[in-house]
Structure formats: structure tokens, C-alpha cells
Amino acid sequence: MAEQGCDLTISIVSFNTKEYLKRCLQAILSTSGRLRVHTIVVDNASCDGSADMVASEFPHVEIIANQRNRGFAAANNQAIRRARGRHVLLLNPDTEVQPEALAGLVEFLDEHPEVAAVGAQLRNSDGSIQPSVRRFPTFASLLHAHTLLGRLGILRRAHDRQRMRGFSFNEARRVDQPSGAALAIRRSVFEHVGLLDEAYFIFYEEVDFCRRLAAANLPVYFEPRAVVIHHRGKSRQQVEADIYPIQLRSLLHYLRKFAGPSATAAFNVFFKPLLVAEVLVGLLDDWLALQRYVRFRPNPYKAWRKRERLRARWRFLGQHCLSFLRRA
């Protein structure tokens, strides 16, 4: 890693989010105040001119332009290796830090040397609170979240517990896992637990990292005073139909790593057929919803979202279902 020379290194992984990235960088510039901030944008082979925009409009920002999409974990690791700050902030390009957010995250880590990482309070585009903390997933919570059991309301309690329903977002608290959309990490921690696991292309890499911090008894906190607007999933929306199998691969890698291959294999006996059943039922449900948003209650955005979900389900069934069922 580079020599320490500032308060905070901000790592932003970008993929075809030019306009959001521009707003993200402008917000950093206008709110950093007296902080010594080192910002790195890792562009994952965008085709919308993101890298050129950063180079021309934000010359103080370090840009790493990948020739191919290396995924979220690997791209963040590129920035972490070049970090100069005492702390590293993993920040999504579809975010806008609010006044005092950066200073609040740095101060929290400086004032609590035992804390390894701290997550910001995320807010939706309209300013409402965005749930951003969770417990580590369990077999029961995953069955509810991804399979037909969730549609039937089975195992809802496990799901709600994992999602921390009723969490108070107005006080700093120790948590299992804050969202990786705005997660500040003490830079020295990487020397103890390693970088992000690059076996995850996207999804579960921050869960994995926080799980390793927990195993090393390194606390992770949520800090409500550090407010960040998160416009949610703008990179993913561009490739919605391709994301689902990637998410499942990441999930199964996480389970094999932390629950073990034998327990994961036993879990898959129930999980995989119930997941395929949910995809099939979801096809009909999404098709009916699409008709509603096209014919009866026109809503172009919701209709587009339903079309993307239908494409994702069809593509999964046609191109990925057999390999998913066969994969150990």
C-alpha cells in the first residue's frame, strides 16, 4: 500500500454511471472541508465516457481505467492497494455525501480506535431513511428471501431478524454488517484480515469482509450522523437480466466459505428447487403486473422494471438454471 499521507482515501468503482459519478465527485469536493481526501475512481470499462469525464473535470481525482469489467471487489482492491489515507471509504458512484458526512466517519474511527469499520446512514433520493444494516444471513433467512417460502410467508421471522426490522437509525450502534454503499474502514485493518475476496464479482463481498472482521473480534458500527444519499443500484439496473445468476454464485460462494461445503450441499437440496419454483411463479406474477402497468394503470417506469424482471427470469431459466442446479 502507498505511504500514509491524508485522512481519507475514497474508493469509487464506476460502471456506466457517468452522470451519477459526476454528482458524487462534486459532493465530495464541496463537503470535504479541511479533510485531506484522496479520491480514486476505478472505472470498470465503462462505455459512457466516465473515465474521460473524471480526467477532464476532476483532475485532482486519481483514475484507474480497467480494460474489462473486473467486478466490485477486485476494482476496490485496486484502489485500496494505492490508498494513502488513514481510513478507506468504499463509496458507490450513485451516492452523494451530505455536509459533515466524511468528517463524521473519519472522526468516529479516530475517536474509537477499537472500531474497524463504520457505515453511514443512507437515505433515499427523497430523503427517507434507507435500511442499511443487517445481521449475517442464515439458512432460514435465505430460504425466505430467495424462494417460494417467502411468497408464502414461511420463515418471515428469520428474514425480519436478519434485515433488522425495527432498527433505530438515530443512534450509533455495533452491527454485523452495514451496507457497502458507504463503508469506512480503518486502513490498518486490511493488514489483519486481508482485502476483499475477489471470488465475488458483485454481491456479498462486504458481508464476507464484515464476517471476517467479526471472526477477528474487530467491531463494526453504524453512525447515523454521517448521512449519504444513495440513489440505489444505478449500475445494476443497466444489466438487470445478467445480475441474478451472479448474485446466486456469490451467495453460494459465501455459504461454502462460512457454513462449509457439507452444510451448503444439504441446504441446496431444499434451496435450489424452491428457488426455481419461485422464479416460475414470479414469471406469471410479473407478467400480470406488466399488463396492469401497461394497460390499466399506465406507469412507464414500473412497466420497464417489470420487463427487466421478466427478462432476468427468462434468461435465468433458459441459460443458467441447469448449471445452477448442477453446481455443488
C-alpha positions as CSV (number, residue, x, y, z in Angstrom):
1,M,0.0,0.0,0.0
2,A,1.1,3.6,-0.6
3,E,2.5,5.6,2.2
4,Q,0.0,7.3,4.5
5,G,-0.4,10.9,3.6
6,C,-4.0,12.0,4.2
7,D,-7.1,11.5,6.3
8,L,-9.3,9.5,4.0
9,T,-9.0,7.6,0.7
10,I,-12.3,7.3,-1.1
11,S,-12.6,4.3,-3.5
12,I,-15.4,4.6,-6.1
13,V,-16.0,1.8,-8.5
14,S,-17.8,3.0,-11.6
15,F,-19.6,1.2,-14.4
16,N,-21.6,3.4,-16.9
17,T,-22.8,5.8,-14.2
18,K,-21.3,9.0,-15.7
19,E,-23.9,11.5,-14.5
20,Y,-24.3,10.0,-11.1
21,L,-20.5,9.7,-10.7
22,K,-20.2,13.4,-11.6
23,R,-22.6,14.4,-8.9
24,C,-20.9,12.0,-6.4
25,L,-17.5,13.7,-7.1
26,Q,-19.0,17.2,-6.9
27,A,-20.5,16.3,-3.5
28,I,-17.1,15.1,-2.2
29,L,-15.4,18.2,-3.4
30,S,-18.0,20.5,-1.8
31,T,-18.2,18.7,1.6
32,S,-14.7,17.5,2.3
33,G,-13.8,20.8,4.1
34,R,-10.5,20.6,5.9
35,L,-10.1,16.9,5.5
36,R,-7.2,15.7,3.4
37,V,-9.1,13.5,0.9
38,H,-7.5,11.2,-1.7
39,T,-10.2,10.1,-4.2
40,I,-9.7,7.2,-6.6
41,V,-12.2,6.2,-9.3
42,V,-11.8,2.7,-10.7
43,D,-13.7,2.6,-13.9
44,N,-14.7,-0.9,-14.9
45,A,-14.6,-0.5,-18.7
46,S,-17.5,1.9,-19.0
47,C,-18.6,2.9,-22.5
48,D,-20.3,6.2,-21.5
49,G,-17.2,8.3,-21.2
50,S,-17.0,8.1,-17.4
51,A,-13.2,7.9,-17.3
52,D,-12.7,10.8,-19.7
53,M,-15.2,12.9,-17.7
54,V,-13.2,12.3,-14.5
55,A,-9.9,13.1,-16.1
56,S,-11.1,16.4,-17.7
57,E,-13.4,17.7,-14.9
58,F,-11.8,16.4,-11.7
59,P,-8.0,16.5,-12.3
60,H,-7.3,16.0,-8.6
61,V,-9.0,12.6,-8.7
62,E,-6.9,9.5,-9.4
63,I,-8.4,7.4,-12.2
64,I,-7.8,3.7,-12.8
65,A,-9.3,2.8,-16.2
66,N,-9.7,-1.0,-16.5
67,Q,-9.9,-2.6,-19.9
68,R,-12.5,-5.0,-18.7
69,N,-15.1,-5.1,-16.0
70,R,-13.3,-6.7,-13.1
71,G,-16.2,-6.6,-10.7
72,F,-16.7,-4.7,-7.5
73,A,-14.4,-6.5,-5.1
74,A,-11.3,-6.6,-7.5
75,A,-11.7,-3.0,-8.5
76,N,-12.0,-1.8,-4.9
77,N,-8.9,-3.8,-4.1
78,Q,-7.0,-1.9,-6.8
79,A,-7.8,1.4,-5.0
80,I,-7.1,0.0,-1.6
81,R,-3.6,-1.0,-2.6
82,R,-3.0,2.6,-3.6
83,A,-4.6,4.2,-0.6
84,R,-2.8,7.0,1.2
85,G,-5.4,7.7,3.9
86,R,-5.6,6.5,7.5
87,H,-9.0,5.3,6.5
88,V,-10.6,4.0,3.3
89,L,-14.2,4.8,2.3
90,L,-15.9,2.4,-0.1
91,L,-18.4,4.6,-1.8
92,N,-20.9,3.8,-4.6
93,P,-21.0,6.1,-7.6
94,D,-24.7,6.6,-7.2
95,T,-24.3,8.4,-3.8
96,E,-24.0,12.0,-2.7
97,V,-22.3,12.6,0.6
98,Q,-24.0,15.3,2.7
99,P,-22.3,18.0,4.7
100,E,-20.2,16.6,7.6
101,A,-20.6,13.0,6.4
102,L,-17.0,12.5,5.5
103,A,-15.8,14.3,8.6
104,G,-18.2,12.3,10.8
105,L,-16.9,9.0,9.5
106,V,-13.3,10.0,10.0
107,E,-13.9,11.4,13.5
108,F,-15.8,8.3,14.5
109,L,-12.9,6.0,13.6
110,D,-10.3,8.4,15.1
111,E,-12.3,8.6,18.4
112,H,-12.9,4.8,18.6
113,P,-9.6,3.1,17.8
114,E,-11.1,-0.3,18.6
115,V,-13.6,0.0,15.8
116,A,-12.6,-1.5,12.5
117,A,-15.3,-0.1,10.2
118,V,-18.3,2.2,10.3
119,G,-21.2,2.5,7.9
120,A,-23.0,5.8,7.1
121,Q,-26.7,6.5,7.3
122,L,-28.1,6.0,3.8
123,R,-31.1,7.9,2.6
124,N,-33.2,7.5,-0.5
125,S,-33.4,10.1,-3.2
126,D,-36.4,11.7,-1.5
127,G,-34.6,11.9,1.8
128,S,-36.3,9.0,3.6
129,I,-34.2,6.6,5.6
130,Q,-32.9,3.6,3.6
131,P,-32.5,0.4,5.6
132,S,-28.7,-0.2,5.5
133,V,-27.8,-2.6,8.3
134,R,-28.3,-6.3,8.6
135,R,-27.3,-9.3,10.6
136,F,-25.4,-12.0,8.8
137,P,-27.6,-14.2,6.7
138,T,-28.8,-17.6,7.9
139,F,-30.1,-20.6,6.0
140,A,-33.6,-19.7,7.2
141,S,-33.4,-16.1,6.2
142,L,-32.1,-17.0,2.8
143,L,-34.9,-19.5,2.2
144,H,-37.4,-16.8,2.9
145,A,-35.6,-14.1,0.8
146,H,-35.0,-16.2,-2.4
147,T,-37.5,-19.0,-2.6
148,L,-41.2,-19.7,-2.8
149,L,-41.3,-19.9,1.0
150,G,-41.0,-16.1,1.2
151,R,-44.1,-15.7,-1.1
152,L,-46.0,-18.0,1.3
153,G,-44.8,-16.0,4.4
154,I,-42.8,-19.0,5.8
155,L,-39.7,-18.2,7.9
156,R,-40.6,-14.5,7.9
157,R,-39.4,-14.1,11.5
158,A,-35.9,-15.2,10.4
159,H,-36.0,-12.9,7.5
160,D,-37.1,-9.9,9.6
161,R,-34.4,-10.6,12.2
162,Q,-31.7,-10.7,9.5
163,R,-33.0,-7.5,8.0
164,M,-33.1,-5.9,11.5
165,R,-36.7,-4.8,11.2
166,G,-37.4,-2.0,13.8
167,F,-33.7,-1.0,14.0
168,S,-33.3,2.6,15.4
169,F,-31.4,4.6,12.8
170,N,-30.9,7.6,15.2
171,E,-28.1,6.2,17.4
172,A,-24.6,4.8,16.8
173,R,-24.6,1.0,17.4
174,R,-22.5,-2.0,16.8
175,V,-23.9,-4.1,13.9
176,D,-22.9,-7.2,11.9
177,Q,-22.9,-5.6,8.5
178,P,-23.6,-2.1,7.2
179,S,-24.2,-1.5,3.5
180,G,-21.1,-1.4,1.3
181,A,-22.5,1.6,-0.4
182,A,-20.8,3.9,2.1
183,L,-18.5,1.9,4.4
184,A,-15.4,3.5,6.0
185,I,-12.7,1.1,7.0
186,R,-9.6,1.7,9.1
187,R,-6.8,1.1,6.6
188,S,-4.6,-0.9,9.0
189,V,-7.4,-3.5,9.2
190,F,-6.6,-4.8,5.8
191,E,-3.3,-5.9,7.0
192,H,-5.0,-8.1,9.6
193,V,-7.9,-9.6,7.6
194,G,-6.8,-9.1,4.0
195,L,-8.5,-7.3,1.1
196,L,-12.0,-8.0,-0.3
197,D,-12.4,-11.6,-1.7
198,E,-12.2,-11.3,-5.5
199,A,-14.1,-14.5,-5.9
200,Y,-17.2,-12.3,-5.6
201,F,-17.8,-10.3,-8.8
202,I,-20.5,-8.4,-7.1
203,F,-22.8,-9.1,-4.0
204,Y,-21.7,-10.5,-0.6
205,E,-18.2,-9.1,-0.8
206,E,-18.9,-6.7,2.1
207,V,-20.8,-9.4,4.0
208,D,-17.8,-11.6,3.7
209,F,-15.5,-8.8,4.8
210,C,-17.6,-7.9,7.8
211,R,-17.8,-11.6,8.7
212,R,-14.0,-11.8,8.7
213,L,-13.9,-8.7,10.9
214,A,-16.3,-10.3,13.4
215,A,-14.2,-13.5,13.5
216,A,-11.2,-11.4,14.4
217,N,-13.3,-9.6,17.1
218,L,-12.9,-6.3,15.2
219,P,-16.1,-4.2,15.8
220,V,-18.2,-2.7,13.0
221,Y,-20.5,0.2,13.8
222,F,-23.4,2.3,12.2
223,E,-23.0,6.1,12.5
224,P,-26.3,8.0,11.9
225,R,-24.7,11.5,11.8
226,A,-22.9,10.6,8.6
227,V,-25.7,11.0,6.0
228,V,-25.3,9.8,2.4
229,I,-27.9,10.0,-0.3
230,H,-28.0,6.6,-2.1
231,H,-29.9,6.5,-5.4
232,R,-29.7,2.7,-5.3
233,G,-28.4,0.3,-7.9
234,K,-27.9,2.5,-10.9
235,S,-25.1,0.3,-12.3
236,R,-27.0,-2.9,-11.7
237,Q,-30.2,-1.6,-13.4
238,Q,-28.3,-1.5,-16.7
239,V,-27.7,-5.2,-16.7
240,E,-30.6,-6.4,-14.6
241,A,-31.1,-9.6,-16.7
242,D,-27.5,-10.6,-16.1
243,I,-27.2,-9.9,-12.4
244,Y,-29.4,-12.7,-10.9
245,P,-27.1,-15.7,-11.6
246,I,-24.1,-13.6,-10.5
247,Q,-25.9,-12.9,-7.2
248,L,-26.6,-16.6,-6.7
249,R,-23.0,-17.6,-7.4
250,S,-21.8,-15.1,-4.8
251,L,-24.4,-16.4,-2.3
252,L,-23.3,-20.0,-2.7
253,H,-19.6,-19.0,-2.5
254,Y,-20.3,-17.2,0.8
255,L,-22.2,-20.2,2.2
256,R,-19.5,-22.7,1.2
257,K,-16.8,-20.4,2.8
258,F,-18.5,-19.8,6.1
259,A,-21.1,-22.6,6.6
260,G,-18.9,-25.3,5.0
261,P,-19.4,-27.4,1.8
262,S,-21.3,-30.2,3.5
263,A,-23.9,-27.9,5.2
264,T,-24.2,-25.9,2.0
265,A,-24.8,-29.1,0.0
266,A,-27.6,-30.1,2.4
267,F,-29.1,-26.7,2.3
268,N,-29.1,-26.8,-1.5
269,V,-31.4,-29.9,-1.5
270,F,-34.2,-27.6,-0.4
271,F,-32.9,-24.2,-1.6
272,K,-32.4,-24.9,-5.3
273,P,-35.8,-26.4,-6.2
274,L,-37.6,-23.9,-4.1
275,L,-35.8,-21.1,-5.8
276,V,-36.6,-22.4,-9.3
277,A,-40.3,-22.7,-8.2
278,E,-40.2,-19.0,-7.1
279,V,-38.8,-18.0,-10.5
280,L,-41.6,-19.8,-12.3
281,V,-44.3,-18.3,-10.1
282,G,-42.6,-14.9,-10.4
283,L,-42.9,-15.1,-14.2
284,L,-46.6,-15.2,-14.0
285,D,-46.8,-12.6,-11.3
286,D,-44.5,-10.2,-13.2
287,W,-46.4,-10.7,-16.4
288,L,-49.7,-9.9,-14.8
289,A,-48.2,-6.8,-13.2
290,L,-46.8,-5.7,-16.5
291,Q,-50.3,-5.8,-18.1
292,R,-51.5,-3.7,-15.2
293,Y,-48.8,-1.0,-15.7
294,V,-49.2,-1.0,-19.5
295,R,-53.0,-1.3,-20.0
296,F,-54.9,-0.4,-16.9
297,R,-52.7,1.9,-14.7
298,P,-50.1,3.1,-17.1
299,N,-46.7,3.7,-15.4
300,P,-43.8,3.6,-17.8
301,Y,-41.1,3.2,-15.1
302,K,-42.8,0.4,-13.3
303,A,-43.6,-1.3,-16.6
304,W,-39.9,-1.1,-17.6
305,R,-38.9,-2.6,-14.2
306,K,-41.3,-5.5,-14.7
307,R,-40.0,-6.1,-18.2
308,E,-36.5,-6.2,-16.8
309,R,-37.5,-8.7,-14.2
310,L,-39.2,-10.8,-16.8
311,R,-36.1,-10.8,-18.9
312,A,-34.0,-11.7,-15.9
313,R,-36.2,-14.6,-15.0
314,W,-36.4,-15.9,-18.6
315,R,-32.7,-15.6,-19.0
316,F,-32.0,-17.5,-15.8
317,L,-34.4,-20.3,-16.8
318,G,-33.0,-20.5,-20.3
319,Q,-29.3,-20.0,-19.8
320,H,-28.4,-20.6,-16.2
321,C,-30.9,-22.8,-14.5
322,L,-29.3,-26.2,-15.3
323,S,-25.8,-25.1,-14.4
324,F,-27.2,-23.6,-11.1
325,L,-28.9,-26.9,-10.3
326,R,-25.8,-29.0,-11.1
327,R,-23.3,-26.7,-9.3
328,A,-22.2,-28.1,-6.0
